[in-house]
């Protein structure tokens, strides 16, 4: 079983078992790998952090108040702190979710981040 990994350690996300797990949970940063089967839904919720959702495999719909974005492998979406959203798995796969909990980053600063 994988525990949280340390700085400098390499982790192959393609080799993780098809279960959801927290990879990093440190002050200001949480990284999750979510494995979902087709049809699975994560109900509407909001997080007090910047949320970056990246598709690793499969297809997902990220639903926001008036917008729906389909995310596939290699695609990502950035959500502002407190933005309500839900996730639907369209095709079985995995998401990498990064939560940046440092609220001192402004929307302007996050727009300037190059991914």
N, C-alpha and C positions, 0 to 999 in steps of 0.2 A: 504494500500500500504506500502511496506517495504522501509524504508529509510536505509542509511548506518548504520551498527550496530557498537556498541561501544566495546572496550576491556572488556572482562569479560562477555559479553552477549552471550548466546547460540542461534544458528540458525540451524534449521533442514532443510537441503537442499532438502530433499525428499518432503517437504510440500510446496515448492515454486511453484507458478503458472507457467505454461509452457511458460514463457516469459523470455527474456534475461534482465539482470540487473547488474549494478555495485554494488558489496557488500561493497567493501572498496576502497577508493581512497585517499591515504595519500602519503606524500612525500616518495618516494622510493618503494612504494608497491601499486599495484592495483590488486583487486580480482574481477573477473567477473564470473557470472553463465550464460552460454549461452544455451538457449533452441532452438533446431533446429528440423525441420521436415525432414523426409526422402526426399532426392533429393536436399535439400538446400545446396548451396556452398558459402563459404567465399573465395573470390578471393585471388590470391597470393599477399602477403604483407610482410613487415618486420617491426619489432619493435625494438626500441633502448633499449632493456631490456632482461634479461633472461626470457624465457617463459616456464612455466610448464603447460602442458595441461593434465588434468585428466578426464577420463570418469566416469560419475556418473550413466548414464543409456543410453541405445542405443548403436549404433556402428558408428564409425567415421573413415574416412581415413584422415590422416595428410600427406600431400604431400610436400616433400622437393625437392631440385634440382634433385637428382638422386635416391630418395628413397621414398617409400610409406609405412607408418605404419598404421595398423588398430588398433584402440583404442576402447576397450569396457569398461564396468563398472569395476572399480577397477584397470585399467591400466593407465599408464601415459607416457608422453614423455617430455624431456627437450630440449629446443632449445636455442642456443647461441644468444646473441644480434646481430641483423642485419641479421639473417638467414631467407631468403625468404621461405615462406610456404603458403599453402592453406589448407582449411579443407572442406571435403565433408561429409554430413550426410548420412550414409547408412541405418540406422534404427533410427527413431525418438527417441530423447533422450536429455540429458543435459551434458554439459562439465563444469568443474571448471577450470578457467584459472587464473594463478597467474603470475603477471608481477613484477619481481624484478628489479627495475630501478637503483639500486646502481651499477654503472659500475666498482667499485673498486674490485668486486669479479673476480678473474681470472678463466680461464677454469679449471686449476688444482684444485682450491678451490671448484668449483662446482662439479667436478668429485668425490671429497671426501665426498660430502654431502650424508648422508644415509637417504633414504626415507622409 
